[in-house]
Amino acid sequence: MGSGAGVTAGAVEYLAETYGGDARSSVFLGGIITPTRRLALRWLRGQARRIADALDPYPYVRWAPPGALRRVPAADRDAPGALRGWQASTECQDAALHALAAGGPYAFLTHDATCWYRLTVHPLPGPVTP
C-alpha cells in the first residue's frame, strides 16, 4: 500500500481568539473552538463589540452614574471605533470568510496611543482517519 492510501483528512474546526496589550505585554482576552468559520467570526464580532463597549462606553449607559462619563475629542487612533467598524463591516467579514475558506488564518489588528487589540481565527485540521 502506498504512502497515504486510504487516509482522508478529518473535519476542520476553527480557533477564534482575542488578545490585547501594550508595548510590554500581551493578554489573552478569550477564545473558543467552533465547528464552522461563520460561528468563529460571529463570536469574534461579539468580542469586538464587548471590548469596544468596555473601552469606550456610551455616555448614557445604565451602569454609570449620571455625569460620570463624558465625551472626549476624537483621537488620531481609536481602537474602540476600529473594533466597532470591523464588527459592522460586511466587506471585512467577507474578506475573513474568503481567507478562512482558502484554508488560511485571519487576523484583525488595531491600536490606539496606549494599547493594541488583535482578533484571530485559525483553522484547526481534524485528525487524519484511516
N, C-alpha and C positions, 0 to 999 in steps of 0.2 A: 504494500500500500504506500503511495507517495506521500510526501510531506503535506499535511493539511487536508488530505482527503477525508471527506465525511465530517468536517468540522465547520460549524456555522457560528457566526457572531451572535451573541446574546442581545437582548434589547438594550437600548440606550436610555439612561436616566440622566438628569441634569442637576448639577450642584449650583445653587444660587447663593451668593454671599455678599455681605456688605461690610465695609471697613471704613474707618475714619482715622485721622491722625493729624499730627503736626510735623514740624521739621525734625523732631527727635523720636517720635513714637508712632506706632500703628496699633489700632484697637479693632478687634473683631466685634462687629455690632450684631451679627446674626447670620444664620444660614439655614438652608433647607435642601433636601433632595426631593425632586419631583419626577413623575414618570413622563412628563412632556415639557417641551421647551416653552409652550404657551403658559403653562402653570408656573414655571420658573420665572418668566417675565411678569406675570400677574403679581407674584409675590414681591418681586423687585420693585414694581410700581407702587405697591403698598408701602414698602420700606422707604422708598424715596419720599413719598408724601409724609410718612411718620417722622423721618429725620428733618425734613424741611419745616414741618409744623413745630417740632421741638426746638429747632434753632431760631425760628422766626415766627412766633405765634401771631395771629391776627390780634389787633389791639382790643377787641371786644370778646375774647374767649371767656367762657363761664368761670373757669377756674382761677382767673386773675382778678384781684380786687379792682374796682374802677380806678382808672388813672395810673395803675401800676405799669402798664405797657404803653409806650409812645412810639410813634413812627420816627424813624431816623432817615437822614438823607440817603439816597441811593449810593452805593459804592461801585467802584470800577469792577470788582469781582463780587458776585453774590451767589454763594453756594446754595442757599435755600431756593433762590429764584431759578438757578440752573437745574436743581433737582425737580422742582415743580414743572419746569419746562420740559425736561426729559420725560417725566411721568405722563404728561398730557400730549406729547408729540406722537402722532400716528407715524410720521416718517422715521423717527428714532426707533419705534417699536418694530416697524417693518424691516429696518436695517438689522436689528438684533435678530429677528426671526430668520432672515436670509443667512446671516453669519452662522447661526446655530444649525440651520438646515444643511449647510455645506460641511458640517462636522467640526467647525472651528469654535473657539471660545468667543465670548462677547464681553466687553468692559466699557463702562462709562465712568469717567473721572472728572471731578470738578473741585475747585478750591476757591478760597477767598483769601483775605490778608493773613489769616492765622491758622486755618485748618484745611484739610482735604478730605474728600469722601469718594469712595470707589464702589461701584456696583458691578458684580461679575456673574456670569453664567458659564459653566464648563460642562461639556458633555462627559458623562461617565460611562464608558462602554461596559456592558454587562459581561458576565463570564462567558468564555468560549465553551460551547457544549458539543459533545460528540453526536 
